[in-house]
């Protein structure tokens, strides 16, 4: 008689089974989260409904910055080719949002055509009207970098109220829309122009709640001396600290991201290391794309739940007949108290609530009588999704990652330093002497031999205890010295001969000079007498 209860209980206990993460996200959203959003008008307050393209699209990188900070040049540097609609200059040149995406044929798709294409994740941008769509295009071209990611170029941010009004659309709101859907947000700053304008400050605040996606690039750093660069970096961190309210410091990459010669090459090694770090971060996006989409869906579900509590509370407080207008004003003014009550009753974190001022402004235009009362079934479904189905998807995410461990961005600038002598660190540290015919350690071996013969070798070898007495003089921690011992004791007999001892001292020197130790000994560092052992 109560078999439907058993079925419902089983549905809660047994999560859905999905073939891929993307299919799982689409099904969970449509069947469990979307009904809650529609019931409580979530899309009118926060974010339009998601579509299949939002789950299927490639990872996107959003570039944001004031004019002439090198956003368009940065894209050209990554792609190593021009793209349609590209304009570069010292004055504000890019006045449009340009989505640079993979295409079989090079060309431009205008905004109005772009937002009706179901295969592109931009359909909901039609809500911003023609003033925006006339300044939104998609530049398509065949490029190996774009096979893995898409890049969004944005208009240069200006200062002053006049510039903000002249755009004809809500610039910050458009950026917020993109921020919800992209995988990485890169803020570009010019080393000569660190002032954060009013509009830029507003934009950064609009990106709140997406700090985990944000990275900062201090561009054109080759144009200033080292001492000035340190001061500029400090000033940038101080400026960002006033706007981005996070306990962690945002990662800042310093460099000169264009293909011209460095004006002041003093910091070349620093720029190379920073570029490689940034490239690794961007290259990891395809591998982590499913996890990012899952994370964004969880954030959206938490916000939708809170929104449902807010709307149903407002509905509950409204009178059924008279005094609706006065009550509405009172409720809007006291929205902070409603937040606090919901927080207490449902044990919700304050960080899950929408911005109070923004919510009050949006509520002014709403008819509270059309709001819906609390419907526990919808909320229980979302709770079930978060508690059970998301855990199932997390397992699937790890499985997909393990099946595609090498999935990363390739081509363009990402290929330039992968092979040959211009890879980062080539010929330095443990890579020193890689192209030499002679063993690089032999240069300093006479000096190491003098120490070796003071350590009482027996049958041409010193014990581990005697080697330790000498090696600890470097003051390196035991964890590092242990790794050096493992690399140097090639025949694994627990002792070192003169060549192995020289190699150990060479590796100590490499570490003391600030370089990283290799996980495995490179072939060029093998002592000549040991090369047959490893073959």
C-alpha positions as CSV (number, residue, x, y, z in Angstrom):
1,X,0.0,0.0,0.0
2,X,2.8,2.4,0.8
3,X,5.1,1.2,-2.0
4,X,5.6,4.7,-3.3
5,X,7.3,5.6,0.0
6,X,9.8,2.9,-0.4
7,X,10.5,4.0,-4.0
8,X,11.0,7.5,-2.9
9,X,13.4,6.4,-0.1
10,X,15.4,4.3,-2.5
11,X,15.7,7.2,-4.9
12,X,17.2,9.3,-2.1
13,X,19.6,6.6,-1.0
14,X,20.7,5.5,-4.4
15,X,22.3,8.3,-6.5
16,X,21.7,8.6,-10.2
17,X,24.1,6.7,-12.5
18,X,25.7,8.8,-15.2
19,X,28.0,8.0,-18.1
20,X,29.9,11.3,-18.2
21,X,30.3,14.2,-15.9
22,X,28.8,16.6,-18.5
23,X,25.7,14.4,-19.0
24,X,25.3,14.1,-15.2
25,X,25.5,17.8,-14.7
26,X,22.9,18.5,-17.4
27,X,20.5,15.9,-16.0
28,X,20.9,17.0,-12.3
29,X,20.4,20.7,-13.2
30,X,17.3,20.1,-15.4
31,X,15.5,17.6,-13.1
32,X,16.5,18.8,-9.6
33,X,17.8,22.4,-9.5
34,X,15.9,24.1,-12.4
35,X,12.4,23.5,-10.9
36,X,13.5,25.2,-7.7
37,X,14.9,28.2,-9.7
38,X,11.8,28.6,-11.8
39,X,9.4,28.3,-8.8
40,X,11.1,31.2,-6.9
41,X,12.1,33.4,-9.9
42,X,15.8,32.8,-9.4
43,X,16.5,33.9,-13.0
44,X,15.0,37.3,-12.5
45,X,17.3,38.0,-9.6
46,X,20.6,36.3,-10.1
47,X,21.5,34.4,-13.3
48,X,19.7,33.1,-16.4
49,X,18.9,29.4,-16.7
50,X,21.8,27.2,-17.8
51,X,21.6,25.4,-21.2
52,X,23.4,22.3,-22.6
53,X,26.1,24.5,-24.2
54,X,27.1,25.8,-20.7
55,X,28.0,22.3,-19.7
56,X,29.5,21.2,-23.0
57,X,31.6,24.2,-24.0
58,X,35.4,24.3,-23.8
59,X,37.1,26.0,-20.9
60,X,37.1,29.8,-21.3
61,X,39.6,32.4,-20.2
62,X,38.3,36.0,-19.6
63,X,40.8,38.8,-20.0
64,X,40.0,42.0,-18.0
65,X,42.0,45.2,-17.7
66,X,42.2,48.9,-18.3
67,X,42.9,50.1,-21.8
68,X,46.4,49.6,-23.2
69,X,47.4,46.9,-20.7
70,X,48.0,44.4,-23.5
71,X,44.9,42.2,-23.4
72,X,44.6,41.8,-27.2
73,X,48.4,41.4,-27.5
74,X,48.3,38.7,-24.8
75,X,45.9,36.7,-26.9
76,X,48.0,37.2,-30.0
77,X,51.0,36.0,-28.0
78,X,49.2,32.8,-26.9
79,X,47.9,32.0,-30.4
80,X,51.0,33.2,-32.3
81,X,48.8,34.5,-35.0
82,X,46.3,37.4,-35.6
83,X,42.6,36.9,-35.2
84,X,39.7,38.5,-37.0
85,X,38.7,41.9,-35.5
86,X,42.0,42.3,-33.7
87,X,43.1,45.9,-33.1
88,X,46.1,47.0,-31.0
89,X,47.1,50.5,-30.1
90,X,48.1,52.8,-27.2
91,X,44.6,54.3,-27.2
92,X,41.4,52.5,-26.3
93,X,41.0,50.3,-29.4
94,X,39.0,47.2,-28.4
95,X,35.4,48.5,-27.9
96,X,33.8,45.1,-28.2
97,X,33.7,41.8,-26.4
98,X,35.4,39.4,-28.7
99,X,35.0,35.6,-28.1
100,X,38.1,34.0,-29.8
101,X,37.1,30.5,-30.6
102,X,38.0,27.5,-32.8
103,X,36.5,27.4,-36.3
104,X,37.2,25.6,-39.5
105,X,37.2,28.9,-41.5
106,X,38.5,32.3,-40.3
107,X,35.8,34.9,-39.9
108,X,33.6,36.9,-37.6
109,X,30.1,36.1,-36.2
110,X,28.1,39.2,-35.0
111,X,26.5,39.2,-31.6
112,X,22.9,38.9,-32.7
113,X,23.6,35.8,-34.7
114,X,25.8,34.4,-31.9
115,X,23.1,34.5,-29.3
116,X,20.7,32.3,-31.3
117,X,23.3,29.6,-31.9
118,X,22.4,26.7,-29.6
119,X,25.9,25.2,-29.8
120,X,27.5,28.4,-28.3
121,X,27.2,29.2,-24.6
122,X,26.1,32.8,-25.2
123,X,22.3,32.5,-25.8
124,X,21.3,34.2,-22.5
125,X,23.4,37.3,-23.3
126,X,20.4,38.5,-25.4
127,X,19.0,39.9,-22.2
128,X,21.5,42.7,-22.3
129,X,19.9,44.1,-25.5
130,X,21.2,45.5,-28.8
131,X,23.5,48.1,-27.2
132,X,25.6,45.2,-26.0
133,X,25.0,42.7,-28.9
134,X,26.2,45.3,-31.4
135,X,29.5,45.3,-29.4
136,X,29.8,41.5,-29.1
137,X,31.4,39.3,-31.8
138,X,32.9,35.8,-32.1
139,X,36.3,35.6,-33.9
140,X,36.6,32.1,-35.3
141,X,39.9,30.7,-36.7
142,X,41.7,27.4,-36.9
143,X,44.4,27.3,-34.2
144,X,45.7,24.4,-32.1
145,X,45.4,26.5,-28.8
146,X,41.7,27.1,-29.5
147,X,41.1,23.4,-29.8
148,X,41.3,23.2,-26.0
149,X,40.2,26.7,-24.7
150,X,38.4,29.8,-25.8
151,X,39.5,33.3,-24.9
152,X,37.2,36.3,-24.2
153,X,38.7,39.7,-25.0
154,X,37.0,42.7,-23.3
155,X,36.8,46.4,-23.9
156,X,39.5,48.4,-22.1
157,X,38.2,49.8,-18.8
158,X,38.1,53.5,-18.6
159,X,37.6,56.0,-15.8
160,X,34.9,58.5,-15.1
161,X,31.1,58.4,-15.0
162,X,30.7,59.7,-18.5
163,X,32.5,56.7,-20.0
164,X,30.4,54.3,-18.0
165,X,27.2,55.8,-19.2
166,X,28.3,56.0,-22.9
167,X,28.6,52.2,-23.2
168,X,24.8,51.9,-23.3
169,X,24.7,48.7,-21.3
170,X,25.7,47.4,-17.9
171,X,29.3,46.6,-18.4
172,X,29.9,45.2,-14.9
173,X,26.8,43.0,-15.2
174,X,28.1,41.5,-18.5
175,X,31.4,40.8,-16.9
176,X,29.7,39.2,-14.0
177,X,27.7,37.0,-16.4
178,X,31.0,35.8,-18.0
179,X,32.7,35.4,-14.7
180,X,30.1,32.8,-13.6
181,X,30.8,30.7,-16.7
182,X,34.5,31.0,-17.4
183,X,37.3,28.8,-16.0
184,X,39.9,31.5,-15.5
185,X,39.7,35.3,-15.1
186,X,43.0,37.2,-15.8
187,X,43.3,40.8,-14.7
188,X,46.0,42.6,-16.6
189,X,47.9,45.6,-15.3
190,X,50.4,47.8,-17.0
191,X,53.6,48.3,-15.0
192,X,53.4,52.0,-15.8
193,X,49.7,52.4,-15.1
194,X,48.7,51.0,-11.7
195,X,45.9,53.3,-10.8
196,X,42.6,51.4,-10.4
197,X,39.9,53.6,-11.9
198,X,36.4,53.8,-10.5
199,X,35.0,51.5,-13.2
200,X,37.8,49.0,-12.8
201,X,37.1,48.9,-9.0
202,X,33.4,48.4,-9.7
203,X,34.3,45.6,-12.2
204,X,36.6,43.8,-9.7
205,X,33.8,44.0,-7.0
206,X,31.4,42.5,-9.6
207,X,33.7,39.5,-9.8
208,X,33.3,38.8,-6.1
209,X,32.7,35.2,-5.3
210,X,34.9,34.2,-8.2
211,X,38.3,35.0,-6.6
212,X,39.3,31.3,-7.0
213,X,39.3,31.9,-10.7
214,X,41.2,35.1,-10.7
215,X,44.8,35.6,-11.6
216,X,46.7,38.9,-12.0
217,X,49.3,39.6,-14.7
218,X,51.7,42.6,-14.2
219,X,52.5,43.1,-17.9
220,X,55.2,45.2,-19.7
221,X,57.5,44.6,-16.7
222,X,60.6,44.6,-19.0
223,X,60.2,48.3,-19.4
224,X,61.3,49.2,-15.9
225,X,64.4,48.6,-13.8
226,X,64.6,45.9,-11.1
227,X,64.3,48.4,-8.2
228,X,61.3,50.1,-9.7
229,X,59.7,46.8,-10.4
230,X,59.8,45.8,-6.8
231,X,58.1,49.1,-5.8
232,X,55.5,48.6,-8.6
233,X,54.8,45.1,-7.4
234,X,54.3,46.3,-3.9
235,X,52.0,49.1,-5.0
236,X,49.9,46.7,-7.0
237,X,49.5,44.3,-4.1
238,X,48.5,47.2,-1.9
239,X,45.9,48.4,-4.4
240,X,44.4,45.0,-4.9
241,X,44.3,44.4,-1.2
242,X,41.9,47.3,-0.8
243,X,39.5,45.9,-3.4
244,X,39.7,42.1,-3.3
245,X,38.6,41.2,0.2
246,X,40.2,37.7,0.5
247,X,42.5,36.4,3.2
248,X,44.7,34.8,0.5
249,X,46.9,36.9,-1.7
250,X,45.9,36.7,-5.4
251,X,48.6,35.1,-7.5
252,X,50.4,37.8,-9.5
253,X,52.5,36.8,-12.6
254,X,55.2,39.3,-13.7
255,X,56.4,39.4,-17.3
256,X,56.2,40.9,-20.7
257,X,53.7,38.9,-22.8
258,X,54.5,39.8,-26.4
259,X,57.0,38.7,-28.9
260,X,59.2,41.8,-29.0
261,X,62.8,42.0,-27.6
262,X,63.0,42.7,-23.8
263,X,63.8,46.4,-23.3
264,X,65.6,45.8,-20.0
265,X,66.7,42.1,-19.9
266,X,68.0,42.1,-16.3
267,X,65.0,40.1,-15.1
268,X,64.9,37.6,-18.0
269,X,65.1,34.5,-15.8
270,X,62.3,35.8,-13.5
271,X,60.0,36.5,-16.5
272,X,60.7,33.0,-18.0
273,X,59.8,31.3,-14.7
274,X,56.6,33.5,-14.3
275,X,55.6,32.8,-17.8
276,X,56.0,29.0,-17.4
277,X,53.9,29.1,-14.1
278,X,51.1,31.0,-15.9
279,X,51.2,28.7,-18.9
280,X,51.0,25.6,-16.6
281,X,48.0,27.2,-14.9
282,X,46.2,27.8,-18.3
283,X,47.2,24.4,-19.6
284,X,45.6,22.7,-16.7
285,X,42.2,24.1,-17.5
286,X,40.9,21.3,-19.8
287,X,41.9,18.7,-17.3
288,X,40.0,20.5,-14.5
289,X,37.1,21.8,-16.5
290,X,34.6,19.1,-15.3
291,X,35.5,19.8,-11.7
292,X,35.1,23.6,-12.2
293,X,31.6,23.1,-13.7
294,X,30.7,20.8,-10.8
295,X,31.9,23.4,-8.3
296,X,29.9,26.1,-10.0
297,X,26.7,24.0,-10.0
298,X,27.2,23.5,-6.2
299,X,27.6,27.2,-5.6
300,X,24.5,27.9,-7.8
301,X,22.5,25.3,-5.8
302,X,23.4,26.8,-2.5
303,X,22.4,30.3,-3.7
304,X,19.2,29.0,-5.1
305,X,18.3,27.4,-1.8
306,X,18.9,30.7,0.1
307,X,16.9,32.6,-2.5
308,X,14.0,30.2,-2.0
309,X,14.0,30.9,1.7
310,X,14.2,34.6,1.2
311,X,11.3,34.7,-1.3
312,X,9.1,32.4,0.7
313,X,9.7,34.5,3.9
314,X,8.7,37.6,2.1
315,X,5.6,35.9,0.8
316,X,4.7,34.7,4.3
317,X,5.0,38.2,5.7
318,X,2.7,39.9,3.1
319,X,-0.9,40.6,4.1
320,X,-3.5,39.0,2.0
321,X,-5.7,42.1,1.4
322,X,-4.8,45.6,2.5
323,X,-1.6,47.5,3.2
324,X,0.5,45.6,0.7
325,X,2.6,48.6,-0.5
326,X,3.5,49.7,3.0
327,X,4.4,46.2,4.1
328,X,6.5,45.7,1.0
329,X,8.6,48.8,1.8
330,X,9.0,47.7,5.4
331,X,10.1,44.2,4.3
332,X,12.6,45.6,1.8
333,X,14.1,48.0,4.5
334,X,14.3,45.1,7.0
335,X,15.8,42.6,4.6
336,X,18.9,42.4,6.7
337,X,16.8,41.1,9.7
338,X,15.2,38.5,7.4
339,X,18.6,37.3,6.3
340,X,19.7,37.0,10.0
341,X,16.5,35.0,10.8
342,X,16.9,32.6,7.9
343,X,20.6,32.2,8.8
344,X,19.6,31.1,12.4
345,X,16.6,28.9,11.5
346,X,18.3,27.0,8.7
347,X,22.0,27.1,9.8
348,X,23.1,28.8,6.6
349,X,26.5,30.4,6.3
350,X,26.4,34.3,5.8
351,X,28.6,33.9,2.8
352,X,25.8,32.0,0.9
353,X,23.5,35.1,1.0
354,X,23.2,37.4,-2.0
355,X,24.4,41.0,-1.7
356,X,22.0,42.8,0.6
357,X,21.9,46.2,-1.3
358,X,21.6,44.6,-4.7
359,X,18.8,42.3,-3.5
360,X,16.9,45.3,-2.0
361,X,17.2,47.2,-5.3
362,X,15.8,44.2,-7.3
363,X,12.9,43.7,-4.9
364,X,11.6,47.2,-5.4
365,X,10.3,46.3,-8.9
366,X,8.8,42.9,-7.8
367,X,5.2,42.1,-7.1
368,X,5.4,40.2,-3.7
369,X,1.9,38.8,-4.2
370,X,3.2,36.6,-7.0
371,X,5.9,35.1,-4.8
372,X,5.5,31.4,-3.9
373,X,5.4,30.0,-0.3
374,X,7.9,27.5,0.9
375,X,7.7,24.2,-0.9
376,X,9.7,21.6,1.1
377,X,9.6,19.0,-1.7
378,X,11.7,21.2,-4.1
379,X,14.2,22.0,-1.4
380,X,14.5,18.4,-0.3
381,X,15.3,17.4,-4.0
382,X,18.1,19.9,-4.1
383,X,19.4,18.7,-0.7
384,X,19.3,15.1,-2.1
385,X,21.3,16.3,-5.1
386,X,24.0,17.9,-3.0
387,X,24.2,15.0,-0.5
388,X,24.1,12.0,-2.9
389,X,24.3,12.8,-6.6
390,X,27.2,15.2,-6.4
391,X,29.3,12.6,-4.5
392,X,28.6,10.2,-7.4
393,X,29.7,12.8,-9.9
394,X,32.9,13.5,-7.9
395,X,33.9,9.9,-8.3
396,X,33.2,10.2,-12.1
397,X,35.3,13.4,-12.3
398,X,38.3,11.6,-10.8
399,X,37.8,8.7,-13.2
400,X,37.7,11.0,-16.2
401,X,40.8,12.8,-15.0
402,X,42.7,9.5,-14.7
403,X,41.7,8.4,-18.2
404,X,42.9,11.7,-19.7
405,X,45.9,12.7,-17.6
406,X,47.7,14.4,-20.4
407,X,44.8,16.5,-21.6
408,X,46.2,20.1,-21.8
409,X,46.4,23.1,-24.0
410,X,48.9,22.7,-26.9
411,X,50.1,24.8,-29.8
412,X,51.0,28.5,-30.1
413,X,53.2,30.0,-27.4
414,X,52.7,26.8,-25.3
415,X,55.0,24.9,-27.7
416,X,57.8,27.4,-27.9
417,X,59.6,26.4,-24.7
418,X,58.7,22.7,-24.5
419,X,61.6,21.3,-26.6
420,X,65.2,22.3,-27.4
421,X,67.6,24.5,-25.5
422,X,65.1,27.3,-24.9
423,X,63.0,25.4,-22.4
424,X,62.9,26.9,-19.0
425,X,66.0,25.9,-17.0
426,X,67.7,24.2,-19.9
427,X,71.5,24.1,-19.2
428,X,71.0,25.3,-15.6
429,X,71.1,23.6,-12.2
430,X,70.8,19.8,-12.7
431,X,70.7,20.5,-16.5
432,X,74.2,22.1,-16.5
433,X,76.5,20.3,-18.9
434,X,73.7,18.5,-20.7
435,X,75.4,19.1,-24.1
436,X,79.0,18.7,-23.0
437,X,81.0,15.7,-24.2
438,X,82.8,15.4,-20.8
439,X,81.2,14.7,-17.4
440,X,80.3,18.1,-16.0
441,X,81.1,17.0,-12.4
442,X,84.7,16.4,-13.5
443,X,85.4,20.1,-13.4
444,X,85.3,20.2,-9.6
445,X,86.2,16.6,-8.9
446,X,89.8,17.3,-7.8
447,X,88.5,19.5,-5.0
448,X,85.9,16.9,-4.0
449,X,88.6,14.2,-4.1
450,X,90.7,16.0,-1.5
451,X,87.7,15.9,0.9
452,X,87.0,12.3,-0.1
453,X,90.4,11.0,1.0
454,X,90.1,12.6,4.4
455,X,87.0,10.5,5.1
456,X,88.9,7.2,5.6
457,X,87.8,5.3,2.4
458,X,88.1,1.5,2.5
459,X,88.5,-0.3,-0.8
460,X,87.9,3.0,-2.6
461,X,84.6,3.7,-0.8
462,X,83.3,5.7,2.2
463,X,80.6,4.6,4.5
464,X,77.2,6.4,4.8
465,X,78.1,7.6,8.3
466,X,81.3,9.3,7.1
467,X,79.6,10.7,4.0
468,X,76.9,12.2,6.3
469,X,79.4,14.0,8.5
470,X,80.6,15.9,5.4
471,X,77.2,16.4,3.7
472,X,75.5,17.9,6.7
473,X,78.1,20.8,6.5
474,X,75.9,22.2,3.7
475,X,73.2,22.8,6.4
476,X,70.6,21.5,4.0
477,X,67.7,19.6,5.7
478,X,67.9,15.8,6.0
479,X,65.0,15.4,3.6
480,X,67.0,17.1,0.8
481,X,70.2,15.3,1.7
482,X,68.4,12.0,1.7
483,X,67.2,12.7,-1.8
484,X,70.7,13.6,-2.9
485,X,72.1,10.4,-1.4
486,X,69.5,8.4,-3.3
487,X,70.5,10.0,-6.6
488,X,74.2,9.7,-5.9
489,X,74.4,6.1,-4.6
490,X,73.9,4.7,-8.1
491,X,74.9,1.1,-7.4
492,X,72.7,1.1,-4.2
493,X,75.4,-0.4,-2.0
494,X,75.0,2.1,0.9
495,X,78.5,3.5,0.2
496,X,80.0,6.1,-2.1
497,X,83.1,5.9,-4.2
498,X,85.0,9.0,-5.4
499,X,82.7,9.6,-8.4
500,X,79.5,9.1,-6.4
501,X,80.8,11.4,-3.7
502,X,81.7,14.1,-6.3
503,X,78.2,13.7,-7.8
504,X,76.6,14.1,-4.3
505,X,78.6,17.3,-3.8
506,X,77.7,18.6,-7.2
507,X,74.0,18.1,-6.4
508,X,74.4,19.9,-3.1
509,X,75.9,22.8,-5.0
510,X,72.9,22.7,-7.4
511,X,70.5,23.0,-4.5
512,X,72.5,25.7,-2.7
513,X,72.4,27.8,-5.8
514,X,68.6,27.8,-5.7
515,X,67.8,25.1,-8.3
516,X,65.4,22.2,-7.9
517,X,66.7,18.6,-7.7
518,X,65.6,16.1,-10.4
519,X,63.4,13.2,-9.4
520,X,65.6,10.9,-11.4
521,X,69.3,11.4,-12.2
522,X,69.7,12.8,-15.8
523,X,71.9,10.6,-18.0
524,X,74.5,13.4,-18.5
525,X,75.2,13.4,-14.7
526,X,75.9,9.6,-14.5
527,X,79.6,9.1,-13.7
528,X,81.5,7.6,-16.7
529,X,82.3,4.4,-14.8
530,X,78.6,3.8,-13.9
531,X,77.0,4.3,-17.3
532,X,77.2,0.6,-18.1
533,X,75.4,-0.3,-14.9
534,X,72.3,1.6,-15.8
535,X,72.2,0.4,-19.4
